[in-house]
């Protein structure tokens, strides 16, 4: 197996750092995607018929920013593998930041998911529910009050983020966390999250939850329905900024009862295992084949961009078509390698962005369309994957974890997982 390039791993670790100047972790500017209105969040871009915010009914919680509406819709019942049964091919598409963008990317992918009966994970940045004029409510660890490496949104963008997150949950998608201020070690003028302590992470998480659960107080909105879920119970995992700081985060994640973390960079396409004394499932971004190269790239849009345009989000337009196809084919190569061999869950991380003319949005859409509908494929959220893993026999999972990257089971699945 070819190795992941050193440059790519370093870029991946800094991946969402560069997002401080772009997209879902946007500061707006240039061709970066600016958080704004999101195209028609309650109309044609909505998740599905009957999932507009006006459908929210339930028991109000706290200040009315959230409500208990019961069990989340569209959740599959996890089933234990039978002896000799071929494992499903799980694919998780996840999104960092998950704020409303002015070019409608959030609504676009909700609609795409609906078309293909896919569930996804949206890692919501807590401050995307906090209006810019209330930035002083944020006390980031090891940073001044109100500081953030991503922008606070306009009132309109906050409003539409709330509506789209509501639609996403009602359509069966998971709402995780991307925390708040997105502080990365690539910035030389301050400490990144890689220097945070478990106590710092606990403060950051508590604040993210408070912004999500108290948006009504902080915004004053009276014409927006509440989130239809109890976020304190719903939140079971996240992805850190720049894929940094996981070591100090894990003790806090375990303390809070989280089920998984998706912050590891440079993982392999093998069956996942638990870390932190067996309490937390580790779902890393994975090294996948990079067409035309003898090294691998991490399964995220920015990491592909870093190897195409050197980290510039405005590369050579003459190469956009070539780069789009290469990005799509990288995702498909990663999928096929797992699908045809060890069936390890395949993880893709992305952002709502328009880097290099929006080619990475097109690439991930094309990849999803080609993956969806294949036999045994299940497009799920991280939460749904956790539910499935936790009903399996431990002996089955241990055996699955003996399969290396690209290694098919000897004698076929019936023999390998037979009684």
C-alpha positions in Angstrom: 0.0 0.0 0.0 1.4 3.4 -0.9 1.8 5.8 1.9 0.1 9.1 2.5 2.4 11.9 1.5 3.9 13.8 4.4 2.9 17.1 2.8 -0.7 15.9 2.7 -0.9 14.8 6.3 0.6 18.1 7.4 -1.9 19.9 5.2 -4.7 17.8 6.5 -3.8 18.7 10.1 -3.9 22.3 8.9 -6.8 21.7 6.6 -9.5 23.4 8.5 -6.9 26.0 9.5 -7.0 27.3 6.0 -10.7 27.3 6.4 -10.2 30.3 8.6 -9.9 32.1 5.3 -12.5 30.2 3.4 -15.8 28.3 3.3 -17.7 26.5 6.0 -15.2 27.8 8.3 -15.3 31.0 6.3 -14.1 34.5 6.8 -15.6 35.4 3.5 -13.6 37.1 0.8 -12.2 36.2 -2.6 -13.9 33.2 -4.0 -14.5 31.8 -0.6 -18.0 30.9 0.3 -19.5 33.6 2.4 -22.1 32.5 5.1 -25.3 34.2 4.0 -28.9 33.5 3.1 -28.7 29.9 1.6 -30.9 29.6 -1.4 -34.5 29.0 -0.5 -33.9 27.1 2.7 -37.6 26.3 3.1 -38.4 25.8 -0.5 -37.1 23.6 -3.3 -33.8 23.1 -1.5 -35.5 21.7 1.6 -34.8 18.2 2.8 -38.1 16.7 1.9 -41.8 17.5 1.8 -43.2 17.9 5.3 -39.8 18.8 6.9 -40.1 22.6 6.9 -39.5 24.3 10.3 -43.2 24.9 10.7 -43.6 21.2 11.3 -41.8 21.4 14.6 -44.1 20.4 17.4 -43.1 19.1 20.8 -42.3 20.0 24.4 -40.3 23.2 24.6 -37.0 23.0 26.4 -35.2 25.9 28.2 -35.9 29.2 26.6 -37.7 27.5 23.7 -34.7 27.3 21.4 -35.1 23.5 21.3 -38.0 21.1 21.8 -38.4 17.4 22.6 -40.3 16.0 19.6 -39.6 12.4 20.3 -37.6 9.9 18.4 -35.7 11.2 15.4 -37.4 10.2 12.1 -35.8 8.0 9.5 -33.5 6.0 11.7 -32.7 2.5 10.6 -32.9 -0.4 13.1 -29.4 -1.9 13.4 -29.2 -5.6 12.9 -26.6 -8.1 14.0 -24.7 -9.8 11.2 -25.7 -13.4 10.7 -22.9 -16.1 10.5 -21.4 -15.9 7.1 -23.2 -12.8 6.1 -21.4 -10.1 4.0 -21.1 -6.9 5.9 -22.8 -3.8 4.5 -20.5 -1.2 2.9 -21.1 1.9 5.1 -20.3 5.3 3.7 -20.4 8.4 5.9 -20.5 11.9 4.2 -19.8 14.5 6.8 -19.7 18.3 6.7 -17.6 20.7 8.9 -19.2 23.9 10.1 -22.6 23.4 8.6 -23.6 27.0 8.4 -26.0 28.6 5.8 -24.0 29.7 2.8 -25.0 32.3 0.2 -24.7 29.9 -2.7 -27.1 27.3 -1.3 -24.7 24.4 -0.7 -26.4 23.2 2.5 -29.8 23.0 0.8 -28.2 21.4 -2.3 -26.8 18.5 -0.4 -29.9 18.0 1.7 -31.8 17.6 -1.5 -29.2 15.2 -2.9 -29.4 13.1 0.3 -33.2 13.0 0.0 -32.9 11.8 -3.6 -30.7 8.9 -2.6 -32.1 8.1 0.8 -28.8 9.0 2.4 -28.1 10.1 5.9 -25.2 12.4 6.7 -23.5 14.0 9.7 -23.4 17.8 10.0 -20.8 19.1 12.4 -22.4 22.4 13.5 -20.1 25.2 14.7 -21.8 26.5 17.8 -21.1 30.2 17.1 -23.0 29.9 13.8 -26.2 30.2 16.0 -24.8 33.2 17.8 -25.3 36.7 16.1 -22.2 38.8 15.5 -23.3 41.5 17.9 -23.4 38.9 20.7 -19.8 37.7 20.1 -18.8 38.8 23.6 -20.8 35.9 25.0 -18.1 33.6 23.7 -15.1 33.1 26.0 -12.7 30.9 24.0 -10.1 28.9 25.9 -6.7 30.6 25.9 -8.0 33.5 23.8 -9.6 36.9 24.3 -13.4 37.2 24.9 -15.2 37.2 21.5 -12.2 36.0 19.5 -12.7 33.5 16.7 -10.8 32.4 13.6 -14.1 32.0 11.7 -16.6 34.8 11.4 -19.7 35.3 13.4 -22.7 35.2 11.0 -25.2 37.9 10.1 -28.6 37.7 11.7 -30.0 36.4 8.4 -27.4 33.7 8.1 -28.0 32.6 11.7 -31.7 32.4 11.0 -31.2 30.3 7.9 -28.7 28.0 9.7 -31.3 27.3 12.3 -33.9 26.5 9.7 -31.5 24.2 7.7 -30.3 22.3 10.8 -33.9 21.7 11.7 -34.6 20.4 8.2 -31.5 18.2 8.4 -32.5 16.6 11.7 -36.1 16.0 10.6 -34.8 14.3 7.4 -32.8 11.9 9.5 -29.3 13.4 9.5 -27.1 13.7 12.6 -26.1 17.0 14.2 -22.7 16.8 15.7 -20.3 19.6 16.7 -17.4 21.4 15.1 -17.0 23.3 18.3 -16.7 27.1 18.1 -13.8 29.4 17.3 -11.7 27.1 15.0 -8.3 28.0 16.5 -5.5 26.1 14.6 -1.8 25.7 15.3 -1.0 27.1 11.8 -1.6 30.6 13.2 1.6 31.8 14.7 0.0 34.6 16.7 -1.9 32.5 19.2 -2.3 29.0 20.7 -4.1 26.5 18.6 -6.5 23.8 19.9 -3.5 21.4 19.9 -2.4 23.1 23.1 -5.8 22.9 24.9 -6.4 20.9 28.0 -9.3 18.6 28.7 -10.7 21.4 30.8 -10.4 23.8 27.9 -12.3 21.3 25.7 -15.0 21.0 28.3 -15.5 24.8 28.4 -15.6 24.9 24.6 -18.2 22.1 24.3 -20.3 23.6 27.1 -20.3 27.0 25.2 -21.1 25.3 21.9 -24.1 23.6 23.5 -25.3 26.8 25.2 -25.2 28.7 21.9 -27.3 26.0 20.2 -29.7 25.7 23.0 -30.1 29.4 23.8 -30.3 30.9 20.3 -33.7 32.3 21.0 -32.4 34.4 23.9 -29.3 35.4 22.0 -31.0 36.3 18.7 -34.4 37.5 19.9 -36.0 35.7 17.0 -39.7 35.0 17.6 -40.6 33.8 14.1 -38.3 30.8 13.9 -39.4 27.4 15.2 -37.1 25.6 17.7 -34.7 22.9 16.9 -36.8 19.7 17.2 -34.3 17.9 19.4 -32.6 18.0 22.8 -29.1 18.8 21.8 -27.6 17.9 25.1 -28.8 14.3 24.4 -28.4 14.4 20.7 -24.7 15.4 20.7 -22.5 12.2 20.8 -19.5 13.2 18.7 -17.6 15.9 16.7 -14.6 16.8 14.6 -12.0 19.2 15.9 -10.7 22.2 14.0 -7.7 21.3 11.8 -8.0 17.7 13.0 -6.0 18.8 16.0 -6.2 18.3 19.8 -7.9 14.9 19.9 -5.6 13.5 22.7 -6.8 16.1 25.2 -10.4 16.1 23.9 -10.9 12.3 24.4 -11.0 12.4 28.2 -13.6 15.1 28.1 -15.6 13.3 25.4 -15.7 10.2 27.5 -16.7 12.2 30.6 -19.6 13.7 28.6 -20.7 10.3 27.4 -19.9 10.8 23.7 -19.9 7.8 21.5 -17.3 8.7 18.9 -14.8 11.2 17.6 -14.0 12.0 14.0 -10.9 14.1 14.4 -8.0 11.7 13.6 -6.0 12.6 10.5 -4.3 9.9 8.4 -6.4 6.9 9.3 -6.5 3.7 7.3 -9.4 2.1 5.5 -9.8 -0.6 8.1 -12.6 -1.4 10.5 -12.7 1.1 13.4 -12.0 0.4 17.0 -12.6 2.2 20.3 -10.0 4.4 22.1 -9.9 6.1 25.5 -10.2 2.8 27.5 -12.7 1.4 25.0 -15.2 4.3 25.5 -15.0 6.2 22.2 -15.2 5.0 18.6 -12.4 6.5 16.5 -13.6 7.5 13.0 -10.6 9.0 11.3 -10.3 10.7 7.9 -8.7 8.0 5.8 -5.9 7.8 3.3 -7.3 7.0 -0.1 -5.7 6.4 -3.6 -4.9 9.6 -5.4 -5.1 9.1 -9.1 -1.9 9.9 -11.0 0.3 9.7 -7.9 2.1 7.1 -5.9 0.9 8.5 -2.5 -2.5 8.7 -0.9 -4.5 11.7 0.0 -6.9 12.2 3.0 -10.6 11.8 2.2 -11.4 15.5 2.5 -11.9 18.3 0.0 -9.2 20.6 1.3 -6.6 17.9 1.4 -7.2 17.1 -2.3 -7.0 20.9 -3.1 -3.7 21.2 -1.2 -2.2 18.7 -3.6 -3.7 20.2 -6.7 -3.4 24.0 -6.2 -0.9 24.1 -3.4 -3.4 25.2 -0.9 -4.7 28.1 -3.0 -8.5 28.2 -3.3 -8.2 30.1 -6.5 -6.0 27.9 -8.6 -5.6 27.8 -12.4 -9.1 27.7 -13.9 -7.7 25.8 -16.9 -7.1 22.8 -14.6 -10.5 22.9 -12.9 -12.0 20.1 -15.0 -9.0 17.9 -14.5 -8.9 18.5 -10.8 -12.7 17.9 -10.4 -12.4 14.5 -12.1 -9.3 13.6 -10.0 -11.1 14.5 -6.8 -14.2 12.5 -7.8 -12.0 9.5 -8.8 -10.1 9.7 -5.5 -13.3 9.3 -3.6 -14.5 6.5 -5.9 -11.1 4.7 -5.6 -11.3 4.8 -1.8 -14.9 3.5 -2.0 -14.1 0.7 -4.4 -11.0 -0.4 -2.5 -13.1 -1.0 0.6 -16.3 -2.2 -1.2 -14.4 -5.0 -3.1 -12.2 -6.1 -0.2 -12.6 -5.7 3.5 -15.8 -3.6 3.5 -14.3 -1.1 6.0 -16.6 1.9 6.5 -15.6 4.7 4.2 -15.5 8.3 5.6 -15.6 11.5 3.5 -15.2 14.9 5.1 -16.1 18.2 3.3 -17.1 21.8 3.7 -19.7 24.0 2.1 -17.4 25.9 -0.1 -16.6 27.1 -3.6 -12.9 26.5 -3.8 -11.4 26.4 -7.3 -14.7 27.3 -8.8 -16.8 24.8 -6.8 -15.2 21.7 -8.3 -15.0 19.8 -5.0 -18.8 20.2 -4.4 -19.4 18.8 -7.9 -16.8 16.0 -7.2 -18.4 14.8 -4.0 -21.9 15.0 -5.5 -20.8 12.9 -8.5 -19.1 10.4 -6.2 -22.2 10.0 -4.0 -24.4 9.5 -7.1 -22.2 6.7 -8.3 -21.9 5.1 -4.9 -25.6 5.2 -4.0 -27.7 2.3 -5.0 -24.9 -0.3 -5.3 -25.7 -3.6 -3.5 -25.0 -3.6 0.2 -24.2 0.1 0.3 -25.6 2.1 3.2 -25.2 5.9 3.3 -25.3 6.6 7.0 -24.4 9.1 9.7 -21.7 8.5 12.2 -24.4 8.1 14.8 -26.1 5.4 12.8 -22.8 3.6 12.2 -22.2 3.6 16.0 -25.6 2.1 16.5 -24.8 -0.7 14.1 -21.3 -1.4 15.5 -22.7 -1.6 19.1 -25.2 -4.4 18.3 -22.5 -6.6 16.7 -20.8 -9.5 18.5 -17.4 -8.4 19.7 -15.9 -11.5 18.2 -17.2 -10.5 14.8 -15.7 -7.0 15.1 -12.4 -8.4 16.2 -12.3 -10.6 13.2 -13.2 -7.7 10.8 -10.4 -5.7 12.3 -7.9 -8.4 11.2 -8.4 -7.4 7.6 -5.8 -4.9 6.4 -6.4 -2.1 3.8 -7.5 -3.7 0.5 -7.5 -7.2 2.0 -10.4 -9.4 1.0 -11.5 -12.2 3.4 -9.8 -15.5 2.7 -12.4 -17.9 1.3 -15.1 -15.2 1.0 -17.4 -13.8 3.6 -19.3 -17.0 4.1 -16.2 -18.8 5.2 -14.5 -15.8 7.0 -17.5 -15.0 9.1 -19.1 -18.4 9.2 -20.2 -20.1 12.4 
